[in-house]
Amino acid sequence: MAFKVLAAAVAVVAATASATAASAANLPTTAVRTGLGAACSAYAKCGDGLVCEHNKCVKEYVPAGDTCGGPVKCYRDASCVKGTCLKFVAAGERCGEHTDSQCFGDASCVKGTCLKFVAAGERCGEDTDNQCYGDASCVKGTCLKFVAAGERCGKRTDNQCYGNASCVRGKCATFVGAGKKCGGKRNTQCFKGLVCEHGTCRRSY
């Protein structure tokens, strides 16, 4: 009787071990590595230098012109802009919609060419790859800085008058209307059609 019980116990253990082995054979493993273009999932990882994008192994780093985003990154000489790697280029290089380029550092894309920002007094315009900073504008090939009424302006400066003012005898003067004070040490001048008489803007007849 004892022998029969022992034999039954051995049979149960053997059956359990067999079932466990069968189940283990059917379990997914994370050790699987797949190559470029192969299908991938949580249990089928991509190889070195690859990432899983939309269940497909793709390159982790791609060059300018290629699609990017998510786990896919651009090489160091480019960045991802609206899903495409754009290469950094210097002032004077082509840029914009019909290229895979974008301007590098202190430059921006103007009419398909990278233009470098320069300060007041620097050369600018068609014969250069420069453009003026926001506080200046290009006048006859030179960046002129905007200055307020009362500031120096004109030929011997890199300044131009800002807003509702113009350069009068080397100084920015604000335009004022009829009845307003003008002339003397004031930084004002009369609007067109008015004249400054005895320190007041009056209509000319």
C-alpha positions in Angstrom: 0.0 0.0 0.0 2.8 2.4 0.9 4.5 1.6 -2.3 1.4 2.6 -4.3 1.1 5.9 -2.5 4.8 6.7 -3.1 4.5 5.9 -6.8 1.4 8.1 -7.1 3.3 11.0 -5.5 6.3 10.6 -7.9 3.9 10.6 -10.8 2.3 13.9 -9.6 5.7 15.6 -9.2 6.7 14.4 -12.6 3.5 15.8 -14.2 3.9 19.1 -12.5 7.5 19.5 -13.6 6.5 18.6 -17.2 3.7 21.2 -17.2 6.0 23.9 -15.7 8.6 23.2 -18.4 6.0 23.4 -21.2 4.7 26.8 -19.8 8.2 28.2 -19.6 8.8 27.2 -23.2 5.8 29.4 -24.2 6.9 32.5 -22.2 8.2 35.5 -24.2 11.8 36.6 -23.5 13.4 40.0 -23.4 16.7 38.6 -24.6 15.7 38.6 -28.2 17.5 41.2 -30.4 16.3 42.2 -33.8 18.0 44.2 -36.6 17.3 47.3 -38.7 13.8 47.1 -40.3 12.7 44.1 -38.2 9.5 44.0 -36.2 9.9 44.8 -32.5 7.9 44.9 -29.3 8.2 44.8 -25.5 9.6 41.3 -25.8 11.6 41.7 -29.0 14.2 44.5 -28.4 16.1 46.2 -31.2 19.9 45.8 -31.5 22.5 48.4 -30.5 22.1 51.8 -32.2 18.5 51.1 -33.0 15.2 52.0 -31.4 11.6 50.7 -31.7 9.4 53.1 -33.5 5.9 52.0 -34.6 6.8 48.4 -34.0 9.8 48.6 -36.3 13.5 48.8 -35.6 14.9 52.1 -36.9 18.2 54.0 -36.4 18.3 56.0 -33.2 20.3 58.9 -34.8 19.6 60.1 -38.4 21.2 62.8 -40.7 19.8 66.0 -42.0 16.8 65.5 -44.3 15.6 62.4 -42.5 12.4 62.0 -40.4 12.9 62.5 -36.6 10.8 62.7 -33.4 10.0 60.4 -30.5 13.0 58.1 -29.9 14.6 59.1 -33.2 17.1 61.9 -32.9 19.2 64.0 -35.2 23.0 64.0 -35.4 24.7 66.7 -33.4 25.1 69.0 -36.5 21.3 69.1 -36.9 18.1 69.5 -34.9 14.6 68.2 -35.3 12.2 70.8 -36.7 8.6 69.8 -37.5 9.5 66.2 -37.9 12.6 66.7 -40.1 16.3 66.9 -39.2 17.6 70.3 -40.3 21.4 70.8 -40.5 23.0 73.9 -38.9 24.6 76.2 -41.4 26.5 79.5 -41.1 25.8 83.0 -42.3 25.7 83.2 -46.1 24.5 79.6 -46.5 21.1 78.7 -48.0 18.2 77.9 -45.7 14.5 77.6 -45.6 11.7 75.6 -47.2 13.7 74.2 -50.1 16.6 73.0 -48.1 17.4 70.7 -45.1 19.2 73.5 -43.4 18.6 76.0 -40.6 20.8 78.9 -39.4 23.4 78.3 -36.7 24.0 80.5 -33.7 23.5 84.3 -34.0 21.8 84.2 -37.4 18.4 83.8 -38.9 16.9 82.8 -42.3 16.0 85.8 -44.5 14.7 85.1 -48.0 16.5 81.8 -48.2 19.9 82.9 -46.9 21.3 82.9 -43.3 22.0 86.4 -42.2 24.1 87.2 -39.1 22.8 89.7 -36.6 25.2 92.6 -36.2 25.3 95.7 -34.0 24.9 99.4 -34.8 27.7 100.7 -37.0 28.3 97.3 -38.7 27.8 96.8 -42.4 24.4 95.4 -43.6 22.3 94.9 -46.7 22.6 93.2 -50.0 26.4 93.1 -50.3 26.7 91.3 -46.9 25.4 88.3 -45.0 24.4 90.6 -42.1 21.2 92.0 -40.7 20.7 94.4 -37.8 19.6 93.6 -34.3 16.1 94.5 -33.4 17.1 97.8 -31.9 18.6 99.0 -35.2 17.8 99.0 -38.9 19.8 99.0 -42.1 20.2 102.4 -43.7 22.4 102.8 -46.8 24.4 99.7 -45.9 25.0 100.5 -42.2 23.1 99.4 -39.1 21.7 102.5 -37.4 20.5 102.2 -33.8 17.1 103.7 -32.9 17.4 106.5 -30.3 14.8 108.6 -28.6 14.1 112.4 -28.8 17.0 114.4 -27.5 19.6 111.8 -28.5 22.3 112.5 -31.0 21.8 111.4 -34.6 23.0 112.0 -38.1 26.2 111.5 -40.1 28.7 111.3 -37.2 26.7 108.7 -35.3 25.3 105.2 -35.8 21.9 106.4 -34.6 18.6 107.2 -36.2 15.5 108.6 -34.5 12.9 106.2 -33.1 9.1 106.5 -33.6 7.5 109.9 -34.1 10.8 111.8 -34.4 13.4 112.9 -37.0 16.9 114.1 -37.0 17.2 117.9 -36.8 20.7 119.5 -36.6 22.2 116.3 -35.1 19.5 115.7 -32.5 16.3 113.7 -32.6 13.3 115.9 -32.3 9.7 114.7 -31.8 7.0 115.9 -34.1 4.2 118.0 -32.4 1.0 119.5 -33.6 -0.4 123.1 -33.8 -0.3 125.0 -30.5 2.5 122.8 -29.1 5.9 124.1 -27.9 8.8 123.9 -30.3 12.3 125.2 -31.0 14.9 126.4 -28.6 16.2 123.7 -26.3 13.1 121.6 -26.7 13.4 118.3 -28.6 10.4 119.0 -30.7 9.6 120.1 -34.2 6.3 120.9 -36.0 4.5 118.5 -38.2 4.6 119.2 -42.0 2.4 122.2 -42.8 3.2 123.9 -39.5 5.9 126.4 -38.6 7.6 127.2 -35.3 6.9 130.8 -34.4 7.9 132.3 -31.1 8.3 128.8 -29.6 4.9 127.5 -30.7 3.8 125.5 -33.7 1.3 127.4 -36.0 -0.3 126.8 -39.3 1.5 128.3 -42.3 -0.7 130.3 -44.6 
